[in-house]
């Protein structure tokens, strides 16, 4: 049975929260899911087909490799974070931190992952996009109403 395409898995108009792994796949261009990430960012988000948000937790995670590589890499990553106008950066509010604590308590997710999942829950996102398969079972317990799209389960465009 063929895997569903990204465009069939993500409905037009759906609001998305993106896991760090999805943004990194787009930025590096060398990961197994980079082609799907490019389709997501360039064809769905940049065109306005879908709205997208990133937790500021992802900002921190995205900038680690560039800071190790040098200031030119930092400038590239920050250019993406600050100037990809269709992506909204979501601060960690009290409500998000509280929800992340609840998620961690029932799922054992790491704190950054729980904060990203909580961002999707608190902002009422239609879907959380990730490359992390372990989130599927944990979300069933922690956020059963949250729809999760796993890039690895999608076919090519």
MARVEXVO-773210 format. One record per atom (N, C-alpha, C, O): residue in three letters; chain; atom name; x, z, y. Coordinates in steps of 0.001 Angstrom, whole numbers, padded with zeros to 6 digits. Layout:
  residu  chaine  atome        X        Z        Y
     ALA       A     CA        X        Z        Y
...
END
This chain:
  residu  chaine  atome        X        Z        Y
     UNK       A      N   000845   000000  -001180
     UNK       A     CA   000000   000000   000000
     UNK       A      C   000890   000000   001243
     UNK       A      O   001784   000839   001351
     UNK       A      N   000667  -000918   002179
     UNK       A     CA   001502  -000977   003378
     UNK       A      C   001264   000224   004282
     UNK       A      O   000170   000787   004333
     UNK       A      N   002317   000596   004989
     UNK       A     CA   002200   001699   005941
     UNK       A      C   001466   001214   007188
     UNK       A      O   001584   000049   007568
     UNK       A      N   000705   002111   007826
     UNK       A     CA   000026   001693   009062
     UNK       A      C   001043   001420   010168
     UNK       A      O   002121   002014   010197
     UNK       A      N   000690   000527   011062
     UNK       A     CA   001569   000248   012200
     UNK       A      C   001396   001347   013244
     UNK       A      O   000423   002101   013228
     UNK       A      N   002348   001414   014131
     UNK       A     CA   002289   002390   015215
     UNK       A      C   001022   002176   016041
     UNK       A      O   000335   003137   016384
     UNK       A      N   000717   000936   016356
     UNK       A     CA  -000454   000641   017186
     UNK       A      C  -001772   000980   016499
     UNK       A      O  -002756   001279   017177
     UNK       A      N  -001812   000941   015172
     UNK       A     CA  -003055   001330   014506
     UNK       A      C  -003136   002849   014323
     UNK       A      O  -004232   003405   014243
     UNK       A      N  -001996   003513   014257
     UNK       A     CA  -001980   004972   014095
     UNK       A      C  -002250   005704   015407
     UNK       A      O  -002777   006816   015406
     UNK       A      N  -001887   005079   016518
     UNK       A     CA  -002048   005699   017836
     UNK       A      C  -003054   004865   018622
     UNK       A      O  -002762   003741   019031
     UNK       A      N  -004214   005416   018823
     UNK       A     CA  -005292   004702   019497
     UNK       A      C  -005000   004517   020989
     UNK       A      O  -004397   005393   021610
     UNK       A      N  -005415   003398   021566
     UNK       A     CA  -005275   003219   023015
     UNK       A      C  -005965   004373   023748
     UNK       A      O  -007055   004806   023373
     UNK       A      N  -005316   004848   024782
     UNK       A     CA  -005879   005934   025580
     UNK       A      C  -005562   007326   025064
     UNK       A      O  -005820   008312   025754
     UNK       A      N  -005006   007424   023860
     UNK       A     CA  -004673   008747   023316
     UNK       A      C  -003555   009382   024137
     UNK       A      O  -002589   008720   024517
     UNK       A      N  -003706   010677   024401
     UNK       A     CA  -002653   011425   025099
     UNK       A      C  -001684   011966   024054
     UNK       A      O  -002094   012505   023026
     UNK       A      N  -000405   011816   024331
     UNK       A     CA   000632   012142   023359
     UNK       A      C   001581   013200   023893
     UNK       A      O   001907   013216   025080
     UNK       A      N   002022   014086   023001
     UNK       A     CA   003180   014937   023275
     UNK       A      C   004255   014453   022319
     UNK       A      O   004008   014282   021125
     UNK       A      N   005441   014234   022849
     UNK       A     CA   006538   013679   022077
     UNK       A      C   007534   014768   021698
     UNK       A      O   007964   015552   022543
     UNK       A      N   007888   014808   020438
     UNK       A     CA   008947   015699   019981
     UNK       A      C   010283   015133   020467
     UNK       A      O   010409   013934   020712
     UNK       A      N   011252   015993   020599
     UNK       A     CA   012589   015592   021034
     UNK       A      C   013146   014467   020180
     UNK       A      O   013779   013548   020699
     UNK       A      N   012919   014532   018879
     UNK       A     CA   013476   013530   017965
     UNK       A      C   013003   012121   018301
     UNK       A      O   013741   011159   018088
     UNK       A      N   011810   011984   018810
     UNK       A     CA   011262   010681   019176
     UNK       A      C   011980   010140   020414
     UNK       A      O   012353   008968   020456
     UNK       A      N   012170   010987   021410
     UNK       A     CA   012892   010566   022615
     UNK       A      C   014338   010225   022287
     UNK       A      O   014878   009254   022817
     UNK       A      N   014973   011010   021422
     UNK       A     CA   016355   010722   021042
     UNK       A      C   016468   009407   020276
     UNK       A      O   017437   008669   020453
     UNK       A      N   015491   009111   019432
     UNK       A     CA   015508   007834   018712
     UNK       A      C   015441   006668   019697
     UNK       A      O   016080   005637   019488
     UNK       A      N   014681   006830   020749
     UNK       A     CA   014583   005795   021782
     UNK       A      C   015900   005681   022555
     UNK       A      O   016412   004582   022768
     UNK       A      N   016433   006817   022965
     UNK       A     CA   017634   006809   023799
     UNK       A      C   018880   006311   023060
     UNK       A      O   019690   005582   023631
     UNK       A      N   019032   006705   021792
     UNK       A     CA   020235   006290   021065
     UNK       A      C   020135   004850   020587
     UNK       A      O   021119   004111   020611
     UNK       A      N   018957   004458   020158
     UNK       A     CA   018767   003105   019654
     UNK       A      C   019407   002829   018309
     UNK       A      O   019392   001693   017834
     UNK       A      N   019978   003869   017681
     UNK       A     CA   020713   003657   016424
     UNK       A      C   020114   004412   015242
     UNK       A      O   020678   004391   014148
     UNK       A      N   018998   005066   015445
     UNK       A     CA   018409   005850   014367
     UNK       A      C   017419   005006   013568
     UNK       A      O   016966   003958   014029
     UNK       A      N   017096   005471   012381
     UNK       A     CA   016176   004730   011515
     UNK       A      C   014829   004473   012188
     UNK       A      O   014172   003474   011894
     UNK       A      N   014418   005354   013076
     UNK       A     CA   013119   005203   013740
     UNK       A      C   013237   004653   015168
     UNK       A      O   012254   004650   015910
     UNK       A      N   014412   004196   015551
     UNK       A     CA   014603   003696   016921
     UNK       A      C   013716   002502   017242
     UNK       A      O   013232   002383   018368
     UNK       A      N   013496   001623   016281
     UNK       A     CA   012631   000462   016530
     UNK       A      C   011209   000908   016856
     UNK       A      O   010588   000379   017778
     UNK       A      N   010693   001875   016105
     UNK       A     CA   009345   002386   016377
     UNK       A      C   009310   003150   017701
     UNK       A      O   008326   003078   018437
     UNK       A      N   010380   003877   018000
     UNK       A     CA   010434   004601   019275
     UNK       A      C   010425   003620   020449
     UNK       A      O   009768   003869   021460
     UNK       A      N   011141   002522   020319
     UNK       A     CA   011155   001508   021370
     UNK       A      C   009762   000914   021544
     UNK       A      O   009307   000715   022671
     UNK       A      N   009090   000634   020440
     UNK       A     CA   007719   000123   020520
     UNK       A      C   006815   001143   021226
     UNK       A      O   006009   000777   022081
     UNK       A      N   006955   002417   020864
     UNK       A     CA   006137   003460   021474
     UNK       A      C   006378   003545   022980
     UNK       A      O   005433   003512   023767
     UNK       A      N   007638   003655   023374
     UNK       A     CA   007953   003837   024796
     UNK       A      C   007670   002578   025611
     UNK       A      O   007058   002656   026676
     UNK       A      N   008111   001420   025120
     UNK       A     CA   008013   000199   025913
     UNK       A      C   006639  -000456   025859
     UNK       A      O   006175  -000997   026863
     UNK       A      N   005977  -000416   024697
     UNK       A     CA   004705  -001114   024550
     UNK       A      C   003481  -000221   024736
     UNK       A      O   002415  -000704   025116
     UNK       A      N   003625   001064   024474
     UNK       A     CA   002460   001963   024573
     UNK       A      C   002503   002837   025823
     UNK       A      O   001498   002967   026522
     UNK       A      N   003648   003429   026104
     UNK       A     CA   003720   004379   027219
     UNK       A      C   003995   003673   028543
     UNK       A      O   003278   003896   029518
     UNK       A      N   005018   002828   028593
     UNK       A     CA   005387   002168   029848
     UNK       A      C   004280   001258   030364
     UNK       A      O   004178   001033   031570
     UNK       A      N   003460   000739   029476
     UNK       A     CA   002364  -000155   029879
     UNK       A      C   001109   000602   030297
     UNK       A      O   000168   000000   030815
     UNK       A      N   001084   001907   030080
     UNK       A     CA  -000096   002708   030411
     UNK       A      C  -001130   002750   029300
     UNK       A      O  -002200   003332   029477
     UNK       A      N  -000832   002143   028157
     UNK       A     CA  -001760   002185   027020
     UNK       A      C  -002025   003626   026601
     UNK       A      O  -003149   003992   026256
     UNK       A      N  -000958   004444   026639
     UNK       A     CA  -001049   005857   026272
     UNK       A      C  -000324   006699   027303
     UNK       A      O   000681   006275   027874
     UNK       A      N  -000845   007904   027538
     UNK       A     CA  -000136   008858   028378
     UNK       A      C   000759   009693   027472
     UNK       A      O   000445   009908   026301
     UNK       A      N   001865   010157   028018
     UNK       A     CA   002813   010917   027198
     UNK       A      C   003411   012059   027991
     UNK       A      O   003607   011974   029204
     UNK       A      N   003696   013136   027262
     UNK       A     CA   004327   014318   027846
     UNK       A      C   005485   014763   026978
     UNK       A      O   005494   014566   025763
     UNK       A      N   006462   015367   027635
     UNK       A     CA   007597   016008   026979
     UNK       A      C   007668   017439   027475
     UNK       A      O   007520   017697   028669
     UNK       A      N   007893   018360   026567
     UNK       A     CA   008149   019741   026961
     UNK       A      C   009522   019813   027622
     UNK       A      O   010427   019061   027259
     UNK       A      N   009680   020713   028586
     UNK       A     CA   011010   020896   029165
     UNK       A      C   011993   021408   028110
     UNK       A      O   013206   021318   028299
     UNK       A      N   011482   021938   027013
     UNK       A     CA   012352   022313   025892
     UNK       A      C   013067   021059   025376
     UNK       A      O   014244   021115   025018
     UNK       A      N   012363   019949   025341
     UNK       A     CA   012968   018689   024916
     UNK       A      C   014028   018220   025901
     UNK       A      O   015026   017622   025496
     UNK       A      N   013827   018483   027196
     UNK       A     CA   014846   018130   028192
     UNK       A      C   016165   018786   027821
     UNK       A      O   017210   018135   027807
     UNK       A      N   016111   020073   027522
     UNK       A     CA   017318   020800   027140
     UNK       A      C   017945   020186   025898
     UNK       A      O   019157   019975   025853
     UNK       A      N   017128   019897   024889
     UNK       A     CA   017649   019347   023641
     UNK       A      C   018209   017937   023842
     UNK       A      O   019229   017589   023246
     UNK       A      N   017562   017134   024663
     UNK       A     CA   018019   015765   024916
     UNK       A      C   019366   015747   025627
     UNK       A      O   020180   014858   025379
     UNK       A      N   019613   016711   026504
     UNK       A     CA   020836   016710   027305
     UNK       A      C   022069   017276   026603
     UNK       A      O   023172   017153   027136
     UNK       A      N   021926   017883   025446
     UNK       A     CA   023085   018479   024764
     UNK       A      C   024142   017427   024435
     UNK       A      O   025295   017561   024846
     UNK       A      N   023764   016388   023702
     UNK       A     CA   024740   015341   023321
     UNK       A      C   025388   014688   024543
     UNK       A      O   026607   014520   024567
     UNK       A      N   024598   014315   025562
     UNK       A     CA   025229   013724   026740
     UNK       A      C   026245   014650   027419
     UNK       A      O   027295   014185   027861
     UNK       A      N   025951   015945   027508
     UNK       A     CA   026920   016848   028118
     UNK       A      C   028205   016909   027302
     UNK       A      O   029286   017089   027863
     UNK       A      N   028098   016761   025999
     UNK       A     CA   029301   016717   025160
     UNK       A      C   030069   015418   025361
     UNK       A      O   031296   015394   025263
     UNK       A      N   029346   014336   025643
     UNK       A     CA   029970   013018   025766
     UNK       A      C   030557   012748   027144
     UNK       A      O   031492   011957   027272
     UNK       A      N   030021   013392   028173
     UNK       A     CA   030559   013167   029512
     UNK       A      C   029463   012865   030517
     UNK       A      O   028314   012612   030156
     UNK       A      N   029843   012897   031786
     UNK       A     CA   028870   012800   032863
     UNK       A      C   028164   011444   032927
     UNK       A      O   027027   011379   033392
     UNK       A      N   028793   010374   032480
     UNK       A     CA   028108   009075   032461
     UNK       A      C   026917   009127   031505
     UNK       A      O   025850   008591   031803
     UNK       A      N   027106   009773   030362
     UNK       A     CA   026005   009926   029400
     UNK       A      C   024909   010827   029955
     UNK       A      O   023721   010583   029741
     UNK       A      N   025324   011875   030674
     UNK       A     CA   024340   012770   031298
     UNK       A      C   023512   011987   032311
     UNK       A      O   022293   012142   032369
     UNK       A      N   024161   011157   033099
     UNK       A     CA   023450   010363   034106
     UNK       A      C   022432   009433   033459
     UNK       A      O   021324   009270   033971
     UNK       A      N   022798   008827   032344
     UNK       A     CA   021870   007936   031637
     UNK       A      C   020657   008707   031141
     UNK       A      O   019521   008281   031348
     UNK       A      N   020892   009842   030486
     UNK       A     CA   019793   010653   029952
     UNK       A      C   018911   011175   031080
     UNK       A      O   017684   011156   030977
     UNK       A      N   019537   011640   032152
     UNK       A     CA   018741   012151   033270
     UNK       A      C   017968   011033   033964
     UNK       A      O   016868   011257   034469
     UNK       A      N   018534   009850   033990
     UNK       A     CA   017803   008706   034539
     UNK       A      C   016526   008466   033767
     UNK       A      O   015471   008222   034354
     UNK       A      N   016621   008535   032452
     UNK       A     CA   015437   008392   031603
     UNK       A      C   014448   009515   031885
     UNK       A      O   013264   009255   032099
     UNK       A      N   014919   010761   031888
     UNK       A     CA   014032   011916   032051
     UNK       A      C   013353   011960   033424
     UNK       A      O   012192   012354   033540
     UNK       A      N   014080   011557   034443
     UNK       A     CA   013542   011663   035806
     UNK       A      C   012794   010416   036269
     UNK       A      O   011967   010487   037178
     UNK       A      N   013084   009273   035645
     UNK       A     CA   012553   008031   036201
     UNK       A      C   011641   007244   035274
     UNK       A      O   011153   006181   035659
     UNK       A      N   011400   007731   034073
     UNK       A     CA   010409   007090   033213
     UNK       A      C   009080   007674   033673
     UNK       A      O   008587   008658   033122
     UNK       A      N   008519   007049   034685
     UNK       A     CA   007394   007624   035441
     UNK       A      C   006177   007934   034583
     UNK       A      O   005367   008789   034943
     UNK       A      N   006041   007253   033461
     UNK       A     CA   004846   007450   032646
     UNK       A      C   004942   008678   031747
     UNK       A      O   003993   008986   031026
     UNK       A      N   006054   009375   031778
     UNK       A     CA   006209   010582   030964
     UNK       A      C   006151   011801   031874
     UNK       A      O   006914   011925   032832
     UNK       A      N   005234   012687   031552
     UNK       A     CA   005075   013924   032317
     UNK       A      C   005882   015027   031638
     UNK       A      O   005786   015214   030425
     UNK       A      N   006667   015746   032410
     UNK       A     CA   007423   016890   031885
     UNK       A      C   006564   018135   032057
     UNK       A      O   006050   018408   033142
     UNK       A      N   006417   018889   030960
     UNK       A     CA   005558   020071   030952
     UNK       A      C   006427   021329   030907
     UNK       A      O   007205   021520   029972
     UNK       A      N   006291   022171   031906
     UNK       A     CA   007003   023448   031939
     UNK       A      C   006435   024399   030892
     UNK       A      O   005288   024267   030465
     UNK       A      N   007253   025350   030494
     UNK       A     CA   006789   026380   029562
     UNK       A      C   006084   027461   030382
     UNK       A      O   006718   028247   031086
     UNK       A      N   004788   027477   030272
     UNK       A     CA   003968   028466   030970
     UNK       A      C   003780   029688   030069
     UNK       A      O   004191   029695   028909
     UNK       A      N   003156   030706   030626
     UNK       A     CA   002827   031881   029821
     UNK       A      C   001953   031479   028633
     UNK       A      O   002194   031915   027507
     UNK       A      N   000941   030649   028881
     UNK       A     CA   000022   030243   027812
     UNK       A      C   000747   029488   026701
     UNK       A      O   000470   029694   025519
     UNK       A      N   001675   028615   027083
     UNK       A     CA   002444   027875   026075
     UNK       A      C   003348   028828   025304
     UNK       A      O   003436   028736   024080
     UNK       A      N   004016   029734   025995
     UNK       A     CA   004891   030702   025313
     UNK       A      C   004091   031585   024361
     UNK       A      O   004542   031882   023255
     UNK       A      N   002922   031996   024786
     UNK       A     CA   002061   032836   023930
     UNK       A      C   001621   032062   022693
     UNK       A      O   001656   032587   021580
     UNK       A      N   001210   030821   022891
     UNK       A     CA   000781   030000   021757
     UNK       A      C   001956   029723   020821
     UNK       A      O   001781   029693   019602
     UNK       A      N   003140   029524   021373
     UNK       A     CA   004330   029312   020546
     UNK       A      C   004627   030547   019700
     UNK       A      O   005024   030421   018541
     UNK       A      N   004442   031718   020259
     UNK       A     CA   004646   032953   019491
     UNK       A      C   003665   033026   018331
     UNK       A      O   004043   033399   017220
     UNK       A      N   002403   032672   018580
     UNK       A     CA   001407   032663   017506
     UNK       A      C   001777   031646   016428
     UNK       A      O   001684   031933   015234
     UNK       A      N   002195   030463   016857
     UNK       A     CA   002589   029414   015909
     UNK       A      C   003769   029876   015061
     UNK       A      O   003767   029693   013844
     UNK       A      N   004775   030472   015695
     UNK       A     CA   005938   030985   014951
     UNK       A      C   005530   032049   013960
     UNK       A      O   006036   032085   012838
     UNK       A      N   004614   032923   014364
     UNK       A     CA   004187   034027   013508
     UNK       A      C   003535   033537   012225
     UNK       A      O   003686   034165   011177
     UNK       A      N   002809   032421   012294
     UNK       A     CA   002093   031943   011104
     UNK       A      C   002813   030820   010364
     UNK       A      O   002453   030503   009230
     UNK       A      N   003830   030211   010991
     UNK       A     CA   004451   029035   010370
     UNK       A      C   005954   029121   010163
     UNK       A      O   006520   028338   009400
     UNK       A      N   006602   030058   010831
     UNK       A     CA   008059   030184   010771
     UNK       A      C   008808   029012   011405
     UNK       A      O   009988   028812   011118
     UNK       A      N   008150   028244   012253
     UNK       A     CA   008852   027184   012983
     UNK       A      C   009907   027815   013880
     UNK       A      O   009736   028936   014359
     UNK       A      N   010994   027095   014103
     UNK       A     CA   012008   027540   015060
     UNK       A      C   011380   027595   016451
     UNK       A      O   010414   026884   016728
     UNK       A      N   011922   028431   017315
     UNK       A     CA   011347   028618   018649
     UNK       A      C   011198   027304   019428
     UNK       A      O   010129   027071   019991
     UNK       A      N   012219   026430   019488
     UNK       A     CA   012017   025188   020247
     UNK       A      C   010881   024329   019681
     UNK       A      O   010095   023754   020433
     UNK       A      N   010806   024251   018365
     UNK       A     CA   009751   023453   017736
     UNK       A      C   008373   024057   017997
     UNK       A      O   007412   023332   018254
     UNK       A      N   008282   025379   017931
     UNK       A     CA   007013   026053   018202
     UNK       A      C   006579   025834   019651
     UNK       A      O   005389   025680   019925
     UNK       A      N   007529   025818   020569
     UNK       A     CA   007202   025577   021975
     UNK       A      C   006687   024153   022182
     UNK       A      O   005762   023936   022965
     UNK       A      N   007275   023191   021489
     UNK       A     CA   006815   021805   021610
     UNK       A      C   005421   021661   021005
     UNK       A      O   004550   021023   021596
     UNK       A      N   005207   022252   019830
     UNK       A     CA   003887   022193   019206
     UNK       A      C   002860   022908   020089
     UNK       A      O   001740   022423   020250
     UNK       A      N   003228   024035   020651
     UNK       A     CA   002322   024773   021536
     UNK       A      C   001992   023963   022780
     UNK       A      O   000872   024041   023287
     UNK       A      N   002940   023194   023274
     UNK       A     CA   002681   022323   024423
     UNK       A      C   001568   021342   024095
     UNK       A      O   000684   021100   024916
     UNK       A      N   001612   020776   022888
     UNK       A     CA   000562   019842   022470
     UNK       A      C  -000789   020546   022367
     UNK       A      O  -001814   019997   022771
     UNK       A      N  -000783   021757   021825
     UNK       A     CA  -002042   022504   021661
     UNK       A      C  -002623   022871   023027
     UNK       A      O  -003799   022615   023290
     UNK       A      N  -001815   023464   023887
     UNK       A     CA  -002303   023969   025177
     UNK       A      C  -002702   022839   026118
     UNK       A      O  -003633   023005   026907
     UNK       A      N  -002036   021711   026058
     UNK       A     CA  -002398   020585   026926
     UNK       A      C  -003514   019732   026326
     UNK       A      O  -003925   018732   026916
     UNK       A      N  -004002   020134   025147
     UNK       A     CA  -005072   019385   024469
     UNK       A      C  -004693   017929   024210
     UNK       A      O  -005512   017023   024364
     UNK       A      N  -003455   017725   023820
     UNK       A     CA  -002995   016370   023502
     UNK       A      C  -003776   015830   022311
     UNK       A      O  -004166   016581   021417
     UNK       A      N  -003992   014552   022311
     UNK       A     CA  -004671   013935   021176
     UNK       A      C  -003762   013864   019952
     UNK       A      O  -004235   013887   018816
     UNK       A      N  -002446   013776   020195
     UNK       A     CA  -001530   013608   019072
     UNK       A      C  -000128   014089   019451
     UNK       A      O   000319   013925   020586
     UNK       A      N   000540   014675   018485
     UNK       A     CA   001948   015050   018607
     UNK       A      C   002734   014060   017758
     UNK       A      O   002437   013875   016578
     UNK       A      N   003733   013425   018357
     UNK       A     CA   004553   012436   017651
     UNK       A      C   005898   013068   017321
     UNK       A      O   006549   013636   018198
     UNK       A      N   006323   012972   016050
     UNK       A     CA   007580   013587   015619
     UNK       A      C   008238   012769   014516
     UNK       A      O   007618   011895   013909
     UNK       A      N   009490   013071   014276
     UNK       A     CA   010219   012537   013123
     UNK       A      C   010419   013620   012071
     UNK       A      O   011018   013357   011028
     UNK       A      N   009940   014811   012319
     UNK       A     CA   010208   015971   011468
     UNK       A      C   009068   016202   010474
     UNK       A      O   008017   016733   010832
     UNK       A      N   009290   015799   009231
     UNK       A     CA   008264   015899   008184
     UNK       A      C   007825   017347   007947
     UNK       A      O   006674   017582   007579
     UNK       A      N   008716   018318   008149
     UNK       A     CA   008360   019717   007880
     UNK       A      C   007237   020216   008793
     UNK       A      O   006589   021219   008491
     UNK       A      N   007010   019523   009898
     UNK       A     CA   005960   019947   010818
     UNK       A      C   004572   019731   010241
     UNK       A      O   003635   020431   010625
     UNK       A      N   004416   018781   009327
     UNK       A     CA   003084   018450   008815
     UNK       A      C   002416   019651   008153
     UNK       A      O   001302   020017   008529
     UNK       A      N   003072   020267   007183
     UNK       A     CA   002489   021419   006493
     UNK       A      C   002394   022632   007405
     UNK       A      O   001427   023391   007333
     UNK       A      N   003380   022816   008250
     UNK       A     CA   003351   023966   009156
     UNK       A      C   002224   023841   010174
     UNK       A      O   001595   024835   010537
     UNK       A      N   001973   022630   010629
     UNK       A     CA   000887   022430   011591
     UNK       A      C  -000475   022661   010947
     UNK       A      O  -001404   023111   011618
     UNK       A      N  -000607   022363   009658
     UNK       A     CA  -001882   022609   008979
     UNK       A      C  -002268   024075   009056
     UNK       A      O  -003449   024411   009151
     UNK       A      N  -001271   024943   009014
     UNK       A     CA  -001499   026385   009102
     UNK       A      C  -001585   026832   010556
     UNK       A      O  -002481   027591   010926
     UNK       A      N  -000656   026364   011373
     UNK       A     CA  -000527   026868   012736
     UNK       A      C  -001487   026231   013734
     UNK       A      O  -001961   026897   014654
     UNK       A      N  -001774   024946   013554
     UNK       A     CA  -002620   024221   014508
     UNK       A      C  -003417   023160   013759
     UNK       A      O  -003169   021965   013916
     UNK       A      N  -004374   023597   012946
     UNK       A     CA  -005077   022670   012061
     UNK       A      C  -005828   021544   012771
     UNK       A      O  -006093   020508   012161
     UNK       A      N  -006169   021722   014022
     UNK       A     CA  -006885   020676   014755
     UNK       A      C  -005954   019686   015443
     UNK       A      O  -006416   018691   016001
     UNK       A      N  -004646   019946   015411
     UNK       A     CA  -003669   019082   016061
     UNK       A      C  -003353   017887   015165
     UNK       A      O  -002979   018050   014004
     UNK       A      N  -003504   016710   015707
     UNK       A     CA  -003173   015491   014977
     UNK       A      C  -001680   015214   015149
     UNK       A      O  -001166   015197   016268
     UNK       A      N  -000994   014998   014025
     UNK       A     CA   000445   014735   014066
     UNK       A      C   000714   013357   013486
     UNK       A      O   000206   012997   012424
     UNK       A      N   001522   012599   014204
     UNK       A     CA   001959   011284   013739
     UNK       A      C   003438   011397   013384
     UNK       A      O   004267   011734   014229
     UNK       A      N   003753   011113   012138
     UNK       A     CA   005134   011144   011661
     UNK       A      C   005668   009718   011652
     UNK       A      O   005155   008863   010930
     UNK       A      N   006696   009462   012449
     UNK       A     CA   007257   008121   012547
     UNK       A      C   007624   007526   011179
     UNK       A      O   007426   006333   010945
     UNK       A      N   008145   008342   010301
     UNK       A     CA   008581   007841   008980
     UNK       A      C   007416   007281   008170
     UNK       A      O   007627   006489   007251
     UNK       A      N   006205   007676   008495
     UNK       A     CA   005028   007193   007756
     UNK       A      C   004450   005914   008341
     UNK       A      O   003423   005427   007868
     UNK       A      N   005095   005368   009359
     UNK       A     CA   004600   004156   009995
     UNK       A      C   005407   002949   009548
     UNK       A      O   006607   003043   009289
     UNK       A      N   004734   001829   009463
     UNK       A     CA   005414   000578   009161
     UNK       A      C   006002  -000026   010411
     UNK       A      O   005807   000480   011516
     UNK       A      N   006713  -001097   010230
     UNK       A     CA   007292  -001799   011392
     UNK       A      C   006226  -002636   012060
     UNK       A      O   005228  -003024   011453
     UNK       A      N   006470  -002900   013333
     UNK       A     CA   005508  -003670   014140
     UNK       A      C   005280  -005053   013574
     UNK       A      O   004501  -005827   014131
END
